[in-house]
Amino acid sequence: MIAALPWFTVERVILHGAEYLARWHVAGSEGNIYFDLEACWSASLPSENDWLVRIDPAAPLSVRYKAIGVRLSDFDDDGAPIAPRYEFRPVFDSSRGYTIGLQNSGGLMLRPPFDRIFKILGARLSRINPMTFEVEIGMGVDFGVVSFDRLGIRAYLDQPRPPEITSIGARVDIPGALVGDGYLSISKTKIGGQIDLTVRAIGLRVAGALEIADISEAEGGPATGLFVGLDLLLPVGIPLGSTGLGIFGFRGLFGMHYARTPIGADKSVPSIEWLKAAKGRPNLLKTEPAQTEEEEEDSGVILWEPRIDRWSFGVGTIIGTMEGGVLLNLDGTLLLELPGPNILIALNARFLTPPPAMEEAGGVGGVLAVLEITPQHIAIGIYATYEIEKLIEIKIPAEAFFSTGNLRKWHFYLGARPDVQGPGPAVVRVLGIVDGTGYLMIRGEGLQAYKDLPGITGFGIGIGAGASFIWGDTDIGLYLKVGGGFDAVVGFDPMLISGTMSVYGELRLFIVSVGADVHLTVTVREQDGPLPIAVRVDGKACGHVDFFFFEISECVSISFGTPGIEPNVPGLIGKVALKSRSPALTQGTGVDRPIDGSLGDAHESVGVPAANAPLPVVPIDSIPVITMLAPPVIEGAAFLGTTLAPPPNLDMTDNGFVDRGGERYRYGLQVLELERIAPDGSVIDPPVLGIGTPTRWWTQQGATGDPRQRNWRC
């Protein structure tokens, strides 16, 4: 099909191999012949005689199919016989895939004399329908006042239709008057772009973004999406009274059928990752292309995308100190997203750096912060950085998260371990040779096991730090490496403190390496017995000498303290509370007791409570609620003659086992009795009057929530 298009010429076809696969079926036989086939094309756009862009025949575009061929069979895919027998059908094994590419970067050429003015920035070939070939062209010379940075051209390979212009990037620079740049992008479903202009005469900067999208019926439409973003930076600040601060700019955005792209979806606070990708400017459609270490430009990060029935409104301002905002300037935006509603407050604070669009000065420091409020949670994210090039670099991420539906689901991270959905560790780099990392984690739902540390259930604390020093050149194998670190966790139910510490060092002299490492683990936990605390210490030290042809290594281990350190088995019952039962009340009648609240906790004792025991006095229709620390497996337990139903979501656990303090427990409930006790200590039978007393499992985790904690009420 491509060979029939007027712009393409087949230069050669290469057969890399073939294979035959036979299969016998109850309905007949089948044979498949697969070819490893490569086709190479040259192209001339828009025509062979009057071309502007050409793919050099000496370095053509190649498409290689690893398994394409024909099938010869006498039955169909359902196994039914077909007529005529041995029908030929084309086949392609998509699991083996195919490759598309140019043989070298010089394969794309521009027609002289345009090749001295323009340059090829890149080329792309789509692998989905419609099949297209896109080329981006940049300017090879500077025209002075006005220049075009890039021009995108798209050619359709599925049918002979004229090429299209997909994007235009332009720059203007009039000395003493105007400077700026922008781009316009055109696709099948969207048209949009961004522009950034500065009026030099008065120092006024205006930046805007606009995109219109056609949302298809398959995406929830038909509908038209619109996104508008605007930035206005003033040459001088508008004073805010006598505070020493001034307003340096304003910001706004509006999105109809537009929503933020799901950047950082694997993190616990995705909004701070999105703000980092936006570089503190949430009103942009996409970030500006950045120059990579390989001297190549990336395409920028898309920040907003069409999404049906999503609305976004945002307003913001830039505030700084009146000397020009160098000491401190704050860039804040209030964003409202519907439906939800979701409220996002984004803040970009910079220290010792001028406001945007001015030259940087000396050290660079800033803070990105986000406050996100939704019906499901409240989240706070902070990312602080400070850098003096080639001297010091500091990155400190922090976040806090609070669920509105589960009060136990909350956390605070100042840095984070790599095994959690957190912001990553805090990092300090000095002179490019000393690296330090650290974290502090506090969670309401515990911490999972990490390295040699046990898991923590309930309220838990994790802390860790590490540092390394490398002196020399690791590429040639001449260096000294020294480092160390520690990780620790603290749990309170049951009480558990555990920590690991390691130190290592290596001296490498090309083909000779001498090194040593030490690892130490300390665990302290509560236990039953004469000593309430058990301590265990395990250590290991290793050394090695590595020559070119062989290696010598040896280790020494040491252990002391309480062997085994068996923890206390936590009790199943947390407490028995007495809840108020509130029928339908008229206004002003709920004054004699709490409404659906706790009236007190039951007194716990081994025998019959004494006469002066602090027993709560409650109405006769109060509801006893038994709080259990784990969902038990019902092993014949009944209440007042009725067998108890199993706890909900018990199948979410591992056969009833739950993790608590690094150990795994399984509770079985065999007997549950309610007794009425007379003043003389005798049992009064029956315990309650009437029959059919209902019992229910009660959880605040939702229908599919965490099954580890359950309340039982009757």
Residue pairs with C-beta under 8 A, 6 or more apart in sequence:
1 157
1 158
2 8
2 41
2 157
3 9
3 10
3 41
5 157
5 159
5 160
6 47
6 48
6 160
7 43
7 44
7 45
7 46
7 47
7 48
7 155
8 41
8 42
8 43
8 157
9 41
9 42
9 43
9 44
9 48
9 57
10 39
10 40
10 41
11 40
11 41
11 42
11 57
11 60
12 39
12 40
12 60
13 37
13 38
13 39
13 40
14 37
14 38
14 39
14 40
15 35
15 36
15 37
15 38
16 36
16 37
16 38
16 64
17 35
17 36
18 33
18 34
18 35
18 36
18 69
19 33
19 34
20 31
20 32
20 33
20 34
21 31
21 32
21 34
22 29
22 30
22 31
22 32
23 29
23 30
23 31
23 32
24 30
25 75
25 79
26 79
27 74
27 75
27 79
27 80
27 81
28 73
28 74
28 75
28 81
28 85
29 73
29 74
30 71
30 72
30 73
30 74
30 75
31 71
31 72
31 73
32 69
32 70
32 71
32 72
32 91
33 69
33 70
33 71
33 72
34 67
34 68
34 69
34 91
34 93
35 65
35 67
35 68
35 69
36 64
36 65
36 66
36 67
37 64
37 65
37 68
38 62
38 63
38 64
38 65
39 62
39 63
39 64
40 60
40 61
40 62
41 55
41 60
41 61
41 62
41 63
42 54
42 55
42 56
42 57
42 60
42 61
43 53
43 54
43 55
43 61
43 133
43 155
44 51
44 53
44 54
44 55
45 51
45 52
45 53
45 54
45 135
45 153
45 155
45 163
46 52
46 162
46 163
51 111
52 110
52 111
52 114
53 108
53 109
53 110
53 111
53 120
53 135
53 137
53 153
54 108
54 109
54 110
54 111
55 61
55 102
55 107
55 108
55 109
56 106
56 107
56 108
56 109
59 102
59 103
59 104
59 106
59 107
60 102
60 103
60 107
61 100
61 101
61 102
61 107
61 125
61 133
62 99
62 100
62 101
62 102
62 103
63 98
63 99
63 100
64 98
64 99
65 92
65 98
66 93
66 96
66 97
66 98
67 92
67 93
67 96
68 90
68 91
68 92
68 93
69 90
69 91
69 92
70 88
70 89
70 90
70 91
71 88
71 89
71 90
71 91
72 86
72 87
72 88
73 82
73 86
73 87
73 89
74 81
74 82
74 85
74 86
74 87
75 81
75 82
76 82
100 125
100 127
101 125
102 108
102 123
108 120
108 123
108 135
109 115
109 120
110 118
110 119
110 120
110 137
115 140
116 140
116 141
117 139
117 140
117 141
118 137
118 138
118 139
118 140
118 151
119 137
119 138
119 139
119 140
120 135
120 136
120 137
120 138
121 136
121 137
121 138
121 150
121 297
122 135
122 136
123 133
123 134
123 135
123 136
124 133
124 134
125 131
125 132
125 133
125 134
126 132
126 133
126 134
129 158
130 156
130 157
130 158
130 159
131 156
131 157
131 158
132 154
132 155
132 156
132 157
133 154
133 155
133 157
134 152
134 153
134 154
134 155
134 166
135 152
135 153
136 150
136 151
136 152
136 153
136 167
137 150
137 151
137 152
137 153
138 149
138 150
138 151
139 147
139 148
139 149
139 150
144 173
145 172
145 173
145 174
146 170
146 171
146 172
147 170
147 171
147 172
147 173
148 168
148 169
148 170
148 171
149 169
149 170
149 171
149 181
149 183
150 167
150 168
150 169
150 183
151 165
151 167
151 168
151 169
152 165
152 166
152 167
152 168
152 185
153 163
153 164
153 165
153 166
154 163
154 164
154 165
154 166
155 163
155 164
156 163
156 164
164 186
165 186
166 185
166 186
166 187
167 183
167 184
167 185
167 186
168 183
168 184
169 181
169 182
169 183
169 184
170 181
170 182
170 183
171 180
171 181
172 178
172 179
172 180
172 181
172 197
173 179
175 200
176 200
176 201
177 199
177 200
177 201
178 197
178 198
178 199
178 200
179 197
179 198
179 200
180 195
180 196
180 197
180 198
181 195
181 196
182 193
182 194
182 195
182 196
182 197
183 193
183 194
184 191
184 192
184 193
185 191
185 192
185 193
189 213
189 214
189 215
189 216
189 306
190 211
190 212
190 213
190 214
190 306
191 211
191 212
192 209
192 210
192 211
192 212
192 213
192 227
192 285
193 209
193 210
193 211
193 285
194 207
194 208
194 209
194 210
194 284
194 285
194 286
195 207
195 208
196 205
196 206
196 207
197 205
197 206
197 207
198 204
198 205
198 206
198 357
199 205
199 206
202 235
203 234
203 235
203 236
204 232
204 233
204 234
204 235
205 231
205 232
205 233
205 249
205 356
205 357
206 230
206 231
206 232
206 233
207 230
207 231
207 233
208 228
208 229
208 230
208 231
209 227
209 228
209 229
209 230
209 283
209 284
209 285
210 227
210 228
210 229
211 225
211 226
211 227
211 258
211 285
211 304
212 224
212 225
212 226
213 224
213 225
213 226
213 227
213 257
213 258
213 306
214 221
214 222
214 224
214 225
215 221
215 222
215 223
215 224
215 225
215 257
215 306
215 308
216 222
219 306
219 308
220 308
220 309
221 308
223 257
223 308
224 256
224 257
225 255
225 256
225 257
225 258
225 306
225 307
226 254
226 255
226 256
226 257
226 258
227 253
227 254
227 255
227 256
227 258
227 285
227 304
228 253
228 254
228 255
229 252
229 253
229 283
229 284
229 285
230 251
230 252
230 253
230 283
231 249
231 250
231 251
231 281
231 283
232 249
232 250
232 251
233 248
233 249
233 318
233 355
233 356
233 357
234 247
234 248
234 249
236 246
236 248
237 245
237 246
237 247
237 248
237 320
237 322
237 325
238 246
238 247
238 248
239 245
239 246
239 322
240 246
240 247
240 319
244 321
244 322
245 319
245 320
245 321
245 322
246 319
246 320
246 321
246 322
246 325
247 317
247 318
247 319
248 318
248 319
248 320
248 325
248 329
248 355
249 317
249 318
249 355
250 315
250 316
250 317
250 318
251 283
251 314
251 315
251 316
251 317
251 318
251 331
251 333
252 283
252 314
252 315
252 316
253 282
253 283
253 312
253 313
253 314
253 333
253 335
254 312
254 313
254 314
255 304
255 310
255 311
255 312
255 313
256 311
257 306
257 307
257 308
257 309
257 310
257 311
258 304
258 305
258 306
258 307
258 310
258 311
258 312
259 304
259 305
259 307
259 310
259 312
259 337
260 274
260 303
260 304
260 305
260 312
260 337
261 274
261 302
261 303
261 304
261 305
262 270
263 270
263 273
263 274
263 277
263 301
263 303
264 270
264 271
264 272
264 273
264 274
264 277
266 421
267 273
267 421
267 422
267 423
268 379
268 399
268 401
268 411
268 413
268 420
268 421
268 422
269 370
269 372
269 379
269 380
269 381
269 399
269 401
269 423
271 344
271 346
271 370
271 372
271 379
271 381
272 368
272 369
272 370
272 381
272 382
272 383
272 397
272 399
272 423
273 381
273 423
274 282
274 303
275 282
275 346
275 348
275 368
275 370
275 381
275 383
276 368
276 383
277 287
277 301
277 303
278 284
278 287
278 301
278 303
279 287
280 331
280 346
280 348
280 366
280 368
281 287
281 331
281 348
282 303
282 314
282 333
282 335
282 344
282 346
283 314
283 316
283 333
284 303
285 302
285 303
285 304
286 300
286 301
286 302
286 303
287 300
287 301
287 303
288 300
289 297
289 298
289 299
289 300
290 297
290 298
290 300
291 297
292 298
304 312
309 339
310 337
310 338
310 339
311 337
311 338
311 339
312 335
312 336
312 337
312 338
313 335
313 336
314 333
314 334
314 335
314 336
315 333
315 334
316 331
316 332
316 333
316 334
316 346
317 332
318 325
318 329
318 330
318 331
318 332
318 355
318 356
319 329
319 330
319 332
320 326
320 327
320 328
320 329
320 330
320 355
321 327
321 328
321 329
324 354
324 355
325 354
325 355
326 352
326 353
326 354
326 361
327 351
327 352
328 349
328 350
328 351
329 349
329 350
329 353
329 354
329 355
330 347
330 348
330 349
331 347
331 348
331 349
331 350
331 356
332 345
332 346
332 347
332 348
333 344
333 345
333 346
333 347
334 343
334 344
334 345
335 343
335 344
335 345
335 346
336 342
336 343
336 344
337 343
337 344
340 374
340 375
341 374
341 375
342 372
342 373
342 374
343 371
343 372
343 373
343 374
344 370
344 371
344 372
344 373
345 370
345 371
345 372
346 368
346 369
346 370
347 367
347 368
347 369
347 370
348 366
348 367
348 368
348 369
349 366
349 367
349 368
349 369
350 364
350 365
350 366
350 367
351 365
351 366
351 367
351 386
352 361
352 362
352 363
352 364
352 365
353 360
353 361
353 363
353 364
353 365
353 366
354 360
354 361
362 388
363 386
363 387
363 388
364 385
364 386
364 387
364 388
365 384
365 385
365 386
365 387
366 384
366 385
366 386
367 382
367 383
367 384
367 385
368 381
368 382
368 383
368 384
369 380
369 381
369 382
369 383
370 379
370 380
370 381
370 382
371 378
371 379
371 380
372 378
372 379
372 380
372 381
375 404
376 403
376 404
376 405
377 401
377 402
377 403
377 404
378 401
378 402
378 404
379 399
379 400
379 401
379 402
380 399
380 400
380 401
381 397
381 398
381 399
381 423
382 396
382 397
382 398
382 399
383 395
383 396
383 397
383 398
383 423
384 394
384 395
384 396
384 397
384 398
385 393
385 394
385 395
385 396
386 392
386 393
386 394
387 393
387 394
390 431
390 432
391 430
391 431
392 428
392 429
392 430
392 431
393 427
393 428
393 429
394 427
394 428
394 429
395 426
395 427
395 428
396 414
396 415
396 426
397 413
397 415
397 416
397 422
397 423
397 424
397 426
398 412
398 413
398 414
398 415
398 423
399 411
399 412
399 413
399 422
399 423
400 410
400 411
400 412
400 413
401 409
401 410
401 411
402 409
402 410
403 409
403 410
405 700
405 702
406 700
406 701
406 702
406 705
406 706
407 444
407 700
408 444
408 445
408 458
408 709
409 444
409 445
410 443
410 444
410 445
411 441
411 442
411 443
411 444
411 445
412 441
412 442
412 443
413 420
413 422
413 423
413 439
413 440
413 441
413 442
414 426
414 439
414 440
414 441
415 422
415 423
415 424
415 425
415 426
415 437
415 438
415 439
415 440
415 441
416 422
416 423
416 424
416 425
416 439
416 441
417 425
417 439
417 441
417 450
417 462
417 464
417 487
418 424
418 425
419 448
419 450
420 441
420 447
420 448
422 439
422 441
425 437
425 438
425 439
425 464
426 437
426 438
426 439
427 435
427 436
427 437
428 435
428 436
428 437
429 435
429 436
430 436
433 469
433 470
433 471
434 467
434 468
434 469
435 467
435 468
436 465
436 466
436 467
436 468
437 465
437 466
437 467
437 485
438 464
438 465
438 466
439 462
439 463
439 464
439 465
440 461
440 462
440 463
441 447
441 461
441 462
441 463
442 459
442 460
442 461
442 462
443 456
443 459
443 460
443 461
443 462
444 458
444 459
445 458
445 706
446 455
446 456
446 457
446 458
446 459
446 460
446 491
446 659
447 455
447 456
447 460
447 462
447 489
448 455
449 455
449 662
450 462
450 487
450 489
451 487
451 500
452 500
452 521
453 487
453 488
453 489
453 498
453 499
453 500
454 489
454 496
454 498
454 523
454 661
454 662
454 663
455 659
455 661
455 662
456 462
456 489
456 490
456 491
456 496
456 661
456 662
457 491
457 493
457 658
457 659
457 660
457 661
457 708
458 491
458 492
458 493
458 660
459 491
459 492
459 493
460 489
460 490
460 491
460 492
461 489
461 490
461 491
462 487
462 488
462 489
462 490
463 487
463 488
463 489
463 490
464 485
464 486
464 487
464 488
465 485
465 486
466 483
466 484
466 485
466 486
467 483
467 484
467 485
468 481
468 482
468 483
468 484
469 480
469 481
469 482
469 483
470 479
470 480
470 481
471 479
471 480
471 481
472 478
472 479
472 480
472 508
473 479
474 481
476 510
477 508
477 509
477 510
477 511
478 508
478 509
478 510
479 508
480 505
480 506
480 507
480 508
481 504
481 505
481 506
481 507
481 508
482 504
482 505
482 506
483 503
483 504
483 505
484 501
484 502
484 503
484 504
485 501
485 502
486 499
486 500
486 501
486 502
487 499
487 500
488 497
488 498
488 499
488 500
489 496
489 497
489 498
489 499
490 496
490 497
491 497
491 661
491 662
493 570
493 660
493 661
494 525
494 526
494 567
494 568
494 570
494 660
494 661
495 525
495 526
496 523
496 524
496 525
496 526
496 567
496 661
496 662
497 522
497 523
497 524
497 525
498 521
498 522
498 523
498 524
498 525
498 662
499 521
499 522
500 519
500 520
500 521
500 522
501 519
501 520
501 521
502 517
502 518
502 519
502 520
503 517
503 518
504 515
504 516
504 517
504 518
505 515
505 516
505 517
506 513
506 514
506 515
507 513
507 514
507 515
508 514
511 547
511 548
512 545
512 546
512 547
512 548
513 544
513 545
513 546
514 544
514 545
514 546
515 543
515 544
515 546
516 541
516 542
516 543
516 544
517 541
517 542
517 543
518 539
518 540
518 541
518 542
519 539
519 540
519 541
520 537
520 538
520 539
520 540
521 537
521 538
521 539
522 535
522 536
522 537
523 535
523 536
523 537
523 565
524 533
524 534
524 535
524 536
525 533
525 534
525 565
525 567
525 661
526 532
526 533
526 534
526 567
526 568
527 533
527 534
527 562
527 565
527 566
527 567
527 568
528 568
531 562
534 561
534 562
534 565
534 566
535 561
535 562
535 565
536 559
536 561
536 562
536 563
536 565
537 558
537 559
537 560
537 561
538 557
538 558
538 559
539 557
539 558
539 559
540 555
540 556
540 557
540 558
541 555
541 556
541 557
542 553
542 554
542 555
542 556
543 553
543 554
543 555
544 551
544 552
544 553
544 554
545 551
545 552
545 553
546 552
567 661
567 662
567 663
569 665
570 629
570 660
570 661
570 665
571 629
572 628
572 629
572 630
572 632
572 667
572 669
573 626
573 627
573 628
573 629
574 627
574 628
574 629
575 601
575 602
575 604
575 626
575 627
576 601
576 602
576 604
576 624
576 625
576 626
576 627
577 598
577 600
577 601
577 602
577 624
577 625
577 627
578 598
578 599
578 600
578 601
578 602
578 616
578 618
578 622
578 623
578 624
578 625
579 596
579 597
579 598
579 599
579 622
579 623
579 624
579 625
579 713
580 593
580 594
580 595
580 596
580 597
580 598
580 599
580 618
580 619
580 622
580 623
581 596
581 619
581 621
581 622
581 623
582 590
582 595
582 596
585 595
593 599
593 619
599 616
599 618
599 619
599 622
600 616
600 618
601 616
602 616
602 624
603 609
603 613
603 614
603 615
603 616
605 613
608 677
608 681
609 615
623 713
623 714
624 713
624 714
625 698
625 711
625 712
625 713
626 711
626 712
626 713
627 709
627 711
628 667
628 709
628 710
628 711
628 712
629 660
629 708
629 709
630 658
630 660
630 665
630 667
630 708
630 709
630 710
631 647
631 649
631 650
631 653
631 656
631 658
631 667
631 707
631 708
631 709
631 710
632 647
632 656
632 667
632 668
632 669
633 646
633 650
633 656
633 666
633 667
633 668
633 669
634 643
634 644
634 645
634 646
634 668
634 669
635 668
635 669
635 670
636 643
636 670
637 643
637 644
637 669
637 670
637 671
637 672
638 644
638 672
639 672
639 674
639 693
639 695
639 714
640 674
640 687
640 688
640 691
640 693
642 693
642 695
644 669
644 672
644 695
644 712
645 695
645 697
647 697
647 699
647 707
647 710
648 697
648 699
648 703
648 707
648 710
649 699
649 701
649 703
649 704
649 705
649 706
649 707
650 656
650 707
652 704
652 706
652 707
653 707
653 708
654 664
655 666
656 666
656 667
656 668
657 664
657 665
657 666
658 664
658 665
658 666
658 708
674 687
674 688
674 714
675 683
675 684
675 687
676 683
676 684
676 685
676 687
676 688
677 683
677 684
678 684
693 714
694 714
695 712
695 713
695 714
696 712
696 713
696 714
697 710
697 711
697 712
698 710
698 711
698 712
698 713
699 705
699 707
699 709
699 710
699 711
701 707
701 709
